[in-house]
Amino acid sequence: GWIEVVGVASSGEEAVRKTRSLEPDIVVMDLAMPGMDGVQATRRIAALDLGTKVLVLTIHDEDGFLVPAMEAGAAGFLNKSAADTDLLGALEAVARGHSYLPRRAAALIARRKAIEASRNTKGIEALSERERRAIELYAKGFSAREAAREMLVSPKTVEGYIARAKAKLSLDNRRDIVRFALENGLLQTEE
């Protein structure tokens, strides 16, 4: 008896409007609605800053819907097929401030985060063998022409390697490159 339905909305716009006027603790949001979709409505409700939690109810537990809904501020995600058995548990979890995710959804989000993290690490792994060598020589003070002789390519090619490496690693100048080379063991400091 702890649940009271205070309002029902049939569109995203109406959901946002009613949330603003009724200030419910939880909104159970359908993603597939006419007009403003559930993801947009969730974002708007989160932006109202009323502390209203959004539990998304959907037939899609696919990556394409899940991540945008979570990023929009949804506190939980429930597949409609599981709603009969899991809705109360989901509402309870969300009411307590926990996020509620089906196992598969949690795995999807973890995988997505891991992929993003690996994209953001601007490490030496991002460089090709040639780019790494060009950076190493450049950091040691070689000119493009000297590095080209060493690598048996044209100076223009060396400049290309260096430009690509700088772009990949967000490095601006020789000082940045020297620091990067030191941090990544490309320059063996003389004992």
C-alpha distance (Angstrom), angle and dihedral (degrees) to the residues before:
residue distance angle dihedral
G1 . . .
W2 3.81 . .
I3 3.79 93.2 .
E4 3.77 121.3 84.7
V5 3.80 121.2 178.0
V6 3.79 105.2 -140.2
G7 3.78 99.8 175.0
V8 3.79 146.4 -2.3
A9 3.80 126.1 -147.2
S10 3.77 129.8 -167.9
S11 3.80 99.1 -163.0
G12 3.78 138.5 36.5
E13 3.80 92.2 -111.3
E14 3.79 91.3 51.9
A15 3.81 91.1 47.7
V16 3.80 90.3 55.3
R17 3.82 92.6 45.1
K18 3.80 93.6 49.1
T19 3.79 92.2 45.2
R20 3.79 88.8 54.8
S21 3.81 93.5 50.3
L22 3.83 100.8 35.4
E23 3.83 99.7 34.5
P24 3.82 94.8 -152.9
D25 3.81 121.5 -168.9
I26 3.80 91.6 -128.0
V27 3.79 135.5 19.8
V28 3.80 117.1 -158.6
M29 3.79 101.0 -148.9
D30 3.78 127.9 -161.0
L31 3.79 110.4 -150.7
A32 3.80 94.6 -151.6
M33 3.79 105.5 66.8
P34 3.78 133.6 138.0
G35 3.80 116.4 -99.0
M36 3.78 113.3 0.4
D37 3.79 106.9 28.7
G38 3.78 125.9 -129.4
V39 3.80 94.5 -99.3
Q40 3.82 92.5 54.5
A41 3.80 91.5 43.4
T42 3.82 90.0 50.1
R43 3.80 90.2 51.9
R44 3.82 91.1 50.0
I45 3.80 92.5 48.1
A46 3.81 91.4 49.3
A47 3.82 88.3 50.4
L48 3.83 91.0 55.2
D49 3.80 85.8 71.0
L50 3.79 94.5 -147.1
G51 3.78 93.9 133.3
T52 3.81 89.6 -112.2
K53 3.80 110.8 155.5
V54 3.79 118.8 -142.0
L55 3.80 120.6 -143.9
V56 3.78 109.1 -168.0
L57 3.77 117.1 -142.8
T58 3.77 114.2 -163.9
I59 3.76 147.5 154.4
H60 3.80 88.5 -141.3
D61 3.77 115.7 76.2
E62 3.75 86.7 168.7
D63 3.76 124.9 131.6
G64 3.79 92.1 -115.5
F65 3.81 92.9 65.6
L66 3.73 101.6 27.7
V67 3.78 101.5 60.3
P68 3.83 96.5 44.2
A69 3.82 89.8 49.1
M70 3.81 92.3 50.2
E71 3.80 91.2 45.4
A72 3.82 89.0 50.1
G73 3.80 87.7 59.2
A74 3.81 106.3 -92.6
A75 3.80 111.6 159.4
G76 3.77 95.3 -157.3
F77 3.74 145.4 10.0
L78 3.77 127.2 -145.7
N79 3.77 128.4 -179.9
K80 3.81 111.8 -132.3
S81 3.79 89.8 -129.9
A82 3.82 88.6 62.6
A83 3.81 96.1 40.2
D84 3.82 95.5 96.8
T85 3.77 92.7 59.1
D86 3.80 103.4 26.0
L87 3.80 107.3 34.8
L88 3.81 96.4 93.8
G89 3.79 92.6 47.1
A90 3.79 90.5 48.0
L91 3.81 92.7 49.5
E92 3.77 90.9 48.1
A93 3.82 93.2 50.1
V94 3.80 92.6 47.7
A95 3.82 92.1 45.2
R96 3.82 88.3 55.5
G97 3.77 90.9 53.1
H98 3.80 97.1 -103.7
S99 3.75 122.7 127.1
Y100 3.77 115.6 -117.5
L101 3.78 116.6 -145.9
P102 3.77 130.8 162.7
R103 3.80 110.3 -121.0
R104 3.78 92.9 -107.6
A105 3.78 91.5 50.5
A106 3.79 92.0 50.0
A107 3.81 89.3 51.7
L108 3.81 91.1 49.8
I109 3.78 92.1 51.8
A110 3.80 92.9 46.8
R111 3.80 90.3 50.5
R112 3.79 91.5 47.7
K113 3.83 91.2 50.6
A114 3.80 91.5 48.9
I115 3.80 91.1 51.9
E116 3.80 91.5 49.0
A117 3.79 91.8 47.7
S118 3.79 92.4 51.0
R119 3.81 89.8 50.2
N120 3.77 91.0 51.9
T121 3.78 97.9 50.8
K122 3.74 102.1 97.8
G123 3.76 92.7 -161.3
I124 3.73 134.6 150.2
E125 3.84 87.9 -94.3
A126 3.80 87.0 74.3
L127 3.80 90.5 68.0
S128 3.78 128.1 84.0
E129 3.81 117.4 -126.5
R130 3.84 90.4 -102.7
E131 3.81 94.1 47.6
R132 3.78 89.9 50.4
R133 3.81 92.0 51.0
A134 3.82 92.4 47.4
I135 3.81 90.8 50.3
E136 3.79 91.0 48.4
L137 3.82 92.9 52.3
Y138 3.80 92.2 42.6
A139 3.80 90.4 51.5
K140 3.81 89.3 51.0
G141 3.78 88.4 58.2
F142 3.81 100.2 -100.4
S143 3.80 115.4 150.8
A144 3.80 117.5 -128.0
R145 3.82 88.8 -102.5
E146 3.83 93.1 51.3
A147 3.79 92.1 45.5
A148 3.82 89.2 48.7
R149 3.81 90.8 54.4
E150 3.79 90.2 49.2
M151 3.83 92.8 48.3
L152 3.82 95.7 39.5
V153 3.81 93.6 -123.7
S154 3.81 134.5 105.2
P155 3.82 121.6 -80.7
K156 3.82 87.4 -117.6
T157 3.82 89.5 58.5
V158 3.80 91.2 50.2
E159 3.80 90.0 50.6
G160 3.81 88.2 51.7
Y161 3.82 91.5 52.1
I162 3.79 91.1 49.3
A163 3.81 93.8 46.7
R164 3.82 91.0 50.0
A165 3.80 92.3 47.0
K166 3.82 91.3 48.8
A167 3.80 90.5 50.6
K168 3.82 93.3 47.4
L169 3.79 92.8 48.2
S170 3.83 97.7 35.6
L171 3.80 91.7 -123.0
D172 3.80 119.7 156.3
N173 3.77 109.6 -169.5
R174 3.78 146.7 1.6
R175 3.81 91.8 -81.7
D176 3.83 90.5 57.7
I177 3.78 89.9 47.1
V178 3.81 92.7 50.3
R179 3.81 90.4 49.9
F180 3.81 91.3 48.4
A181 3.82 91.1 47.8
L182 3.81 91.3 50.6
E183 3.80 93.6 46.9
N184 3.79 91.0 49.8
G185 3.78 97.9 45.5
L186 3.81 95.6 -111.4
L187 3.80 90.0 125.6
Q188 3.74 114.0 54.1
T189 3.79 104.1 -151.1
E190 3.77 110.9 -133.7
E191 3.76 113.0 -108.3
